[in-house]
């Protein structure tokens, strides 16, 4: 039986890295299982942590890149029970050649197409 | 005073100072080491034989006053690991001191007739040889300490540990840092073995009283270095308390892991459950908690203002090891299934002491684990492999030869190498762009061969487009060419971040090079000059017997799907062949 469904809650494992860890009670890394409601989205997760969206940079859901610095493509991503979310700070870098070809969400793909090429994306 | 080439003949123990020939005068750093190797080393020679050479060259701006983060030293020769040409560069004290002595390059050739070991002392007064049989068998921590006790003025010490003495293919060349620790390595490709063949245990450089670096146009140089300095100190990643300063290169561990591109347990998975424990964030936490000499505010050479290095202390705050780079923590950690940062630190110290490249060493242990020698995650067993290498046991000598020899010894099919050199910390099945560079680089699998985001320079769209379907071959070539140029400057590759984001920084970099050298260099010349270097290297490799069929990733990456995305390497061979097709077209 899916108890989380029965209780109308889901559990999302969340890792906050670098300066963002303070929103999860850590110094540089915080990993927390967060109970959310069915239908909750990334924006709800950020609210749970009281994490200002403009402080996040790269954001992953289950190893899929869903957001990058300066965009907010992940806000409406629906979360599911058992998801893992990793959120990085603006202090983190990711040189282009080390992410060229990685898997991205449809929402981020659309956002990037709409926004056009972005700079300062390290 | 015009710069000189110092040619050292170890057969006769003679050094001569030569003018820099016109054909080499445009080059420094990687461009100069590769030009000399191309001209003077037979591509078909045995890397451990009498016809190979070691060439050492600082960059164009290295040693010039207040050029920021510009202390790189290039080392060149034919690689025992790959059989290709090799340029591998390092931070530390050597580059600036060589340059301040007015030396463009040091060429070490020949072999001692008596099988003895020597140190070479280079100062403003010339070159002195000394037999140093007492140093044989010693690791680099002790060698560095003894050299500073013997020589005044806190000299640069370039040396090899036991791995180089044994001529192992994974032997790197150590350069001491400002604290006289041996954590800076021209590690990749086994050039430590080539130095060992020459009978050179250590090269000591004292620049006191040297002529310094001549500046052709002081105003232009000053203008350029000020622009570059401003860009570095302004940029979010390179400024004080930016990502590199706070967490070092290991700031990448958690990101690459979250993306599913972290090679784990000998490239059998793309995520490691213990990644956070060995990440830059974890290292920073330990450093801050332990105090003492531990710091994340550490330059690997005087004048570095990025300071991505750190000093990792022991539990009492005493110095233990510097530096736990991302690739190091990955190779000795995630790729071996080890999530204990203390063991990663201990093994890093072993590599620094014995004189081993950490990437190749970690990959070697992982391959041995894959072959059943140890269980993945066996940190005690992994640590003990370094005893085998240090002692030169038959097993240790196999490990010291690197991944391919070890894979053969243990019957392993999953061999993550290109041209004999093992892959760094980015899984090409998940991060496909880097795979093109791994496959085609003139150096074997190398993450620094295609470092900079050059499309902005090259005008490929003006800005980086993460969704771009731009030809991956063209992109990789542009990356490789821009990187080859920066490898000539003596600047650290990490200036790529500010100079590509901040136009004034880019202009400043080019102006500083033009100011020092007097050459008419602008940003528009970067790719063309980088391609000149690549062409030299590529043609050397072709003469050594390499063909486009060597520009391939290993078979298992086409056969095995990588979790969590369950992706295979699917890049067409035609794309890979296109990267260097221009060499015979231009």
Boltz contact constraints between the chains, C-beta under 6 A:
constraints:
  - contact:
      token1: [A, 17]
      token2: [B, 254]
      max_distance: 6.0
  - contact:
      token1: [A, 27]
      token2: [B, 285]
      max_distance: 6.0
  - contact:
      token1: [A, 28]
      token2: [B, 281]
      max_distance: 6.0
  - contact:
      token1: [A, 28]
      token2: [B, 284]
      max_distance: 6.0
  - contact:
      token1: [A, 28]
      token2: [B, 285]
      max_distance: 6.0
  - contact:
      token1: [A, 29]
      token2: [B, 276]
      max_distance: 6.0
  - contact:
      token1: [A, 29]
      token2: [B, 281]
      max_distance: 6.0
  - contact:
      token1: [A, 60]
      token2: [B, 258]
      max_distance: 6.0
  - contact:
      token1: [A, 63]
      token2: [B, 260]
      max_distance: 6.0
  - contact:
      token1: [A, 63]
      token2: [B, 564]
      max_distance: 6.0
  - contact:
      token1: [A, 86]
      token2: [B, 258]
      max_distance: 6.0
  - contact:
      token1: [A, 91]
      token2: [B, 243]
      max_distance: 6.0
  - contact:
      token1: [A, 92]
      token2: [B, 243]
      max_distance: 6.0
  - contact:
      token1: [A, 92]
      token2: [B, 251]
      max_distance: 6.0
  - contact:
      token1: [A, 93]
      token2: [B, 237]
      max_distance: 6.0
  - contact:
      token1: [A, 93]
      token2: [B, 243]
      max_distance: 6.0
  - contact:
      token1: [A, 94]
      token2: [B, 255]
      max_distance: 6.0
  - contact:
      token1: [A, 96]
      token2: [B, 453]
      max_distance: 6.0
  - contact:
      token1: [A, 96]
      token2: [B, 464]
      max_distance: 6.0
  - contact:
      token1: [A, 97]
      token2: [B, 433]
      max_distance: 6.0
  - contact:
      token1: [A, 97]
      token2: [B, 434]
      max_distance: 6.0
  - contact:
      token1: [A, 97]
      token2: [B, 450]
      max_distance: 6.0
  - contact:
      token1: [A, 97]
      token2: [B, 479]
      max_distance: 6.0
  - contact:
      token1: [A, 98]
      token2: [B, 426]
      max_distance: 6.0
  - contact:
      token1: [A, 100]
      token2: [B, 433]
      max_distance: 6.0
  - contact:
      token1: [A, 101]
      token2: [B, 431]
      max_distance: 6.0
  - contact:
      token1: [A, 101]
      token2: [B, 432]
      max_distance: 6.0
  - contact:
      token1: [A, 101]
      token2: [B, 433]
      max_distance: 6.0
  - contact:
      token1: [A, 102]
      token2: [B, 259]
      max_distance: 6.0
  - contact:
      token1: [A, 102]
      token2: [B, 431]
      max_distance: 6.0
  - contact:
      token1: [A, 103]
      token2: [B, 565]
      max_distance: 6.0
  - contact:
      token1: [A, 112]
      token2: [B, 466]
      max_distance: 6.0
  - contact:
      token1: [A, 112]
      token2: [B, 467]
      max_distance: 6.0
  - contact:
      token1: [A, 117]
      token2: [B, 463]
      max_distance: 6.0
  - contact:
      token1: [A, 117]
      token2: [B, 465]
      max_distance: 6.0
  - contact:
      token1: [A, 119]
      token2: [B, 463]
      max_distance: 6.0
  - contact:
      token1: [A, 120]
      token2: [B, 501]
      max_distance: 6.0
  - contact:
      token1: [A, 122]
      token2: [B, 237]
      max_distance: 6.0
  - contact:
      token1: [A, 122]
      token2: [B, 497]
      max_distance: 6.0
